Amino acid sequence: MHLVITDSGLGGLGICAAIENAFRLSGSAGDARLTYFNAWPEEGRGYNFLPDEATRLAFLDRALERMSQLRPDRIVIACNTLSVLFDLTRFARTSALPVVGIIDAGVNLFHEALSADPSSAVALFGTRITMESGVHRDRLVQRGIAPHRIASVPCHGLAAAIEKDPASVEVEHLIDQCASRAAASVLPAGALFAGLCCTHYGYVADRFRASLERVSGRAARTLDPNGALVRLVAQESAAGSCRDAPPYPAEDPSLAPGGSAPPARGAITVEVISKVALDEPARVGIGRLVAPVSPATALALQSYSHVPDLF
């Protein structure tokens, strides 16, 4: 079984680590190969900083085509921004390759919490593209959640700051700004949830909760869809839904510098591929966060393959 897990940056690497951990502990996935494909579009500029939607879709379509050339059984989009854009791509309209995104996992998680407590409210935190799309809010309203129970808070620049240094003062400052905007929203006085709509935010979930409690004067609970996506992928893999294709079909060798090979029988391997260079502080900071969950993923990050013409 071969899964390609992708994000624009390293937020989704935490999901990759958790999938590896789930496979390793359960022993139910058999041989597994996890390829983390960093779909960051170009040096110094992510999707939220590209000039228009057409440019964003062009980059993502090229990235998805390259992922498909790795011949995975499934692509897992561990990114809310890319999940929003995916449905608009040519790849989504023309490819039969199974693709699972994180948005459904998030909407399900938020809906469950809000439905269990009719007096509760949620502040949704995400990137500019994700929040401007309104996808989480719209789907919650369609399921019967009253609009006045939902606040959408764009946190522009926070994901990049987390990737640069999760423990930085800049990250703390940006989280406080986002929490203050959420606290200024007129929300019901019941339980308050912080819905994390960016996979990078999972690395700092406790800081989101603490900041929101401090500025709002209310108890808060974080809802992180990352774990829900991991459970979905692990359950479907254990059920054999990824095993219909030959386990390791031929792939484009140019996409695996250093010559990656199928794992040994019963093994789980992890590899990281990136178009942009990953600087040492980012690799150390993110690696430190994922290592307790998956040492193999942390090691793969340190020995990642830098492929400037990846897509």
C-alpha positions as CSV (number, residue, x, y, z in Angstrom):
1,M,0.0,0.0,0.0
2,H,1.3,3.4,-0.9
3,L,-0.2,6.7,0.4
4,V,0.8,10.1,-0.8
5,I,0.1,12.7,2.0
6,T,0.3,16.3,0.9
7,D,0.2,19.8,2.3
8,S,1.4,23.2,1.4
9,G,4.3,23.2,3.9
10,L,4.9,20.9,6.9
11,G,1.6,21.2,8.8
12,G,0.4,17.8,7.4
13,L,3.6,16.1,8.5
14,G,1.9,15.7,11.9
15,I,-0.8,13.8,10.1
16,C,1.7,11.7,8.3
17,A,3.4,10.9,11.6
18,A,0.1,9.9,13.2
19,I,-0.8,7.7,10.3
20,E,2.6,5.9,10.5
21,N,2.1,5.5,14.3
22,A,-1.4,4.1,13.8
23,F,-0.2,1.6,11.2
24,R,2.7,0.6,13.2
25,L,0.7,0.0,16.4
26,S,-2.2,-1.7,14.8
27,G,-0.2,-4.0,12.5
28,S,-3.3,-4.2,10.3
29,A,-2.0,-2.2,7.3
30,G,0.6,-4.8,6.2
31,D,3.4,-3.3,4.1
32,A,3.0,0.4,3.8
33,R,4.8,3.2,2.2
34,L,4.0,6.8,3.1
35,T,5.3,9.6,0.8
36,Y,5.0,13.1,2.2
37,F,4.7,15.5,-0.8
38,N,5.3,19.1,0.1
39,A,3.2,21.0,-2.4
40,W,4.5,24.5,-1.4
41,P,4.4,26.2,-4.8
42,E,7.6,28.3,-4.9
43,E,10.4,29.7,-2.7
44,G,9.1,32.3,-0.3
45,R,5.5,32.3,-1.4
46,G,2.7,30.0,-0.5
47,Y,-0.8,29.6,-2.0
48,N,-2.3,32.3,0.2
49,F,0.3,34.8,-1.3
50,L,-0.2,33.9,-4.9
51,P,-2.0,36.6,-7.0
52,D,-5.2,34.9,-8.0
53,E,-7.2,31.7,-8.1
54,A,-6.1,30.7,-11.6
55,T,-2.4,30.8,-10.5
56,R,-3.2,28.7,-7.4
57,L,-5.1,26.1,-9.4
58,A,-2.3,25.9,-12.0
59,F,0.3,25.1,-9.3
60,L,-2.0,22.6,-7.5
61,D,-2.9,20.8,-10.8
62,R,0.8,20.4,-11.6
63,A,1.5,19.1,-8.1
64,L,-1.4,16.6,-8.2
65,E,-0.2,15.3,-11.6
66,R,3.2,14.7,-10.2
67,M,1.7,12.9,-7.2
68,S,-0.2,10.6,-9.5
69,Q,3.0,9.7,-11.2
70,L,4.2,8.2,-7.9
71,R,1.4,5.6,-8.5
72,P,-0.1,5.8,-5.0
73,D,-3.2,3.9,-4.0
74,R,-4.6,7.2,-2.6
75,I,-3.8,10.8,-2.1
76,V,-4.5,12.3,1.3
77,I,-4.8,16.1,1.3
78,A,-3.7,17.0,4.8
79,C,-4.4,20.7,4.2
80,N,-7.6,22.8,4.4
81,T,-6.4,25.3,1.9
82,L,-5.5,22.7,-0.7
83,S,-8.8,20.8,0.1
84,V,-10.7,24.0,-0.7
85,L,-8.9,24.4,-4.0
86,F,-9.0,20.7,-5.0
87,D,-12.6,20.6,-6.1
88,L,-11.8,23.4,-8.6
89,T,-8.9,21.7,-10.2
90,R,-8.8,19.9,-13.6
91,F,-7.3,16.9,-11.8
92,A,-10.5,16.6,-9.6
93,R,-12.6,16.5,-12.8
94,T,-10.5,14.0,-14.8
95,S,-8.6,11.7,-12.5
96,A,-10.0,8.4,-11.1
97,L,-7.3,8.3,-8.4
98,P,-9.0,8.2,-4.9
99,V,-8.4,11.5,-3.1
100,V,-9.5,12.2,0.5
101,G,-9.3,15.7,2.0
102,I,-9.6,17.1,5.5
103,I,-12.6,19.4,5.3
104,D,-15.2,16.7,5.7
105,A,-13.4,15.4,8.8
106,G,-13.4,18.9,10.2
107,V,-17.1,19.6,9.5
108,N,-18.1,16.3,11.0
109,L,-16.1,17.0,14.1
110,F,-17.5,20.5,14.6
111,H,-21.1,19.4,13.9
112,E,-20.9,16.6,16.4
113,A,-19.6,19.0,19.2
114,L,-22.2,21.7,18.4
115,S,-25.1,19.3,18.1
116,A,-24.2,17.7,21.5
117,D,-24.5,21.1,23.2
118,P,-27.2,23.4,21.6
119,S,-26.0,26.4,23.7
120,S,-22.4,26.1,22.4
121,A,-20.5,28.2,19.8
122,V,-17.4,27.7,17.7
123,A,-14.7,30.1,16.5
124,L,-13.2,28.7,13.3
125,F,-9.6,29.6,12.8
126,G,-7.9,29.1,9.4
127,T,-5.9,30.6,6.5
128,R,-7.3,33.4,4.5
129,I,-8.3,31.2,1.5
130,T,-10.0,28.7,3.8
131,M,-11.9,31.2,5.8
132,E,-12.9,33.3,2.7
133,S,-14.3,30.2,1.0
134,G,-16.8,29.8,3.9
135,V,-16.8,26.0,3.3
136,H,-16.9,24.9,6.9
137,R,-19.5,27.5,7.9
138,D,-21.7,26.8,4.9
139,R,-21.7,23.1,5.5
140,L,-22.4,23.5,9.2
141,V,-25.4,25.8,8.4
142,Q,-26.6,23.3,5.8
143,R,-26.6,20.7,8.6
144,G,-28.8,22.8,10.8
145,I,-26.3,24.8,12.9
146,A,-27.5,28.4,13.4
147,P,-25.2,31.0,11.8
148,H,-25.0,33.1,15.0
149,R,-23.2,30.1,16.7
150,I,-20.3,30.3,14.2
151,A,-17.5,32.9,14.0
152,S,-14.9,32.7,11.1
153,V,-11.5,34.1,12.0
154,P,-8.8,34.4,9.3
155,C,-5.3,34.0,10.7
156,H,-3.2,35.2,7.8
157,G,0.5,34.4,8.1
158,L,0.2,32.2,11.2
159,A,0.8,28.9,9.3
160,A,4.1,30.3,7.9
161,A,5.2,31.5,11.3
162,I,4.5,28.1,12.9
163,E,6.5,26.4,10.2
164,K,9.4,28.9,10.7
165,D,9.5,28.4,14.5
166,P,6.5,26.9,16.4
167,A,7.9,28.2,19.7
168,S,8.5,31.8,18.5
169,V,7.2,35.0,20.0
170,E,5.7,35.8,16.6
171,V,3.5,32.7,16.7
172,E,2.3,33.7,20.2
173,H,1.5,37.2,19.0
174,L,-0.5,36.0,16.0
175,I,-2.4,33.5,18.0
176,D,-3.4,36.2,20.5
177,Q,-4.5,38.5,17.7
178,C,-6.7,35.7,16.2
179,A,-8.1,34.8,19.7
180,S,-8.9,38.5,20.3
181,R,-10.9,38.8,17.1
182,A,-12.8,35.6,18.0
183,A,-13.5,37.0,21.5
184,A,-14.9,40.2,19.9
185,S,-17.5,38.2,18.0
186,V,-21.0,38.0,19.3
187,L,-21.4,34.4,20.2
188,P,-23.8,32.5,22.5
189,A,-22.6,32.3,26.1
190,G,-22.4,28.5,26.3
191,A,-19.4,26.3,25.7
192,L,-16.8,27.8,23.4
193,F,-15.0,25.7,20.9
194,A,-11.9,26.6,18.9
195,G,-12.2,24.8,15.5
196,L,-8.8,24.5,14.0
197,C,-9.1,24.7,10.2
198,C,-5.4,24.5,9.3
199,T,-3.3,21.5,9.9
200,H,-0.4,23.7,11.1
201,Y,-2.5,24.8,14.0
202,G,-2.5,21.3,15.5
203,Y,1.1,21.9,16.6
204,V,0.0,24.8,18.8
205,A,-3.5,23.7,19.8
206,D,-2.9,24.1,23.5
207,R,-1.7,27.7,22.9
208,F,-4.9,28.4,20.9
209,R,-7.0,27.2,23.8
210,A,-5.1,29.1,26.5
211,S,-5.1,32.3,24.5
212,L,-8.8,32.1,23.7
213,E,-9.6,31.4,27.4
214,R,-7.5,34.4,28.5
215,V,-8.9,37.0,26.2
216,S,-12.6,35.8,26.3
217,G,-12.7,35.0,30.0
218,R,-14.5,31.7,29.1
219,A,-13.5,28.1,29.2
220,A,-12.6,26.8,25.7
221,R,-11.9,23.5,24.1
222,T,-10.0,22.9,20.8
223,L,-11.5,20.8,18.0
224,D,-8.6,19.5,15.8
225,P,-9.7,17.6,12.7
226,N,-6.2,16.2,12.2
227,G,-6.9,13.2,14.4
228,A,-10.3,12.6,12.7
229,L,-8.5,12.4,9.3
230,V,-5.9,10.0,10.7
231,R,-8.6,7.7,12.0
232,L,-10.5,7.8,8.7
233,V,-7.4,6.9,6.7
234,A,-6.3,4.2,9.2
235,Q,-9.8,2.6,9.2
236,E,-10.2,2.6,5.4
237,S,-6.7,1.2,5.0
238,A,-7.3,-1.6,7.6
239,A,-10.5,-2.5,5.7
240,G,-8.5,-3.0,2.6
241,S,-9.9,-0.1,0.6
242,C,-6.4,0.8,-0.6
243,R,-5.4,-2.7,-1.7
244,D,-7.2,-3.1,-5.0
245,A,-4.2,-1.9,-7.1
246,P,-0.9,-3.7,-7.3
247,P,1.0,-2.7,-4.1
248,Y,4.0,-1.1,-5.8
249,P,3.5,-0.3,-9.4
250,A,6.2,1.3,-11.5
251,E,6.6,5.0,-10.9
252,D,8.6,7.9,-12.4
253,P,12.1,7.4,-10.9
254,S,12.8,11.1,-11.2
255,L,10.3,11.7,-8.4
256,A,12.3,9.6,-5.9
257,P,15.8,10.9,-5.8
258,G,18.1,8.5,-4.0
259,G,16.2,5.5,-5.3
260,S,13.3,4.8,-2.9
261,A,12.2,1.1,-2.9
262,P,9.2,-0.8,-1.7
263,P,9.4,-1.6,2.0
264,A,10.5,-4.9,3.3
265,R,7.8,-7.4,4.1
266,G,5.7,-6.1,6.9
267,A,7.6,-2.7,7.1
268,I,6.3,0.8,7.1
269,T,8.5,3.4,5.4
270,V,8.3,7.2,5.3
271,E,9.8,9.6,2.8
272,V,9.6,13.4,2.4
273,I,9.8,15.2,-1.0
274,S,9.8,18.9,-1.4
275,K,10.1,21.3,-4.3
276,V,11.3,24.1,-2.1
277,A,14.3,23.9,0.2
278,L,13.4,23.3,3.9
279,D,15.7,25.3,6.1
280,E,17.3,23.7,9.2
281,P,15.4,25.6,11.9
282,A,12.1,24.5,10.3
283,R,13.2,20.9,10.1
284,V,14.5,20.9,13.7
285,G,11.4,22.6,15.1
286,I,8.8,20.5,13.3
287,G,10.9,17.4,13.7
288,R,10.9,17.9,17.4
289,L,7.1,17.9,17.5
290,V,6.6,14.8,15.3
291,A,9.4,12.7,16.7
292,P,7.5,11.5,19.8
293,V,4.7,10.3,17.6
294,S,6.7,8.8,14.7
295,P,10.6,8.7,14.9
296,A,10.5,7.4,11.3
297,T,8.7,10.6,10.1
298,A,11.1,12.8,12.0
299,L,14.1,11.0,10.4
300,A,12.5,11.3,6.9
301,L,12.2,15.0,7.4
302,Q,15.9,15.4,8.3
303,S,16.9,13.4,5.2
304,Y,14.2,14.8,2.8
305,S,14.6,14.9,-1.0
306,H,14.8,18.4,-2.4
307,V,13.6,18.4,-6.0
308,P,13.4,21.9,-7.4
309,D,11.6,20.8,-10.6
310,L,9.2,18.6,-8.7
311,F,6.2,20.3,-10.3
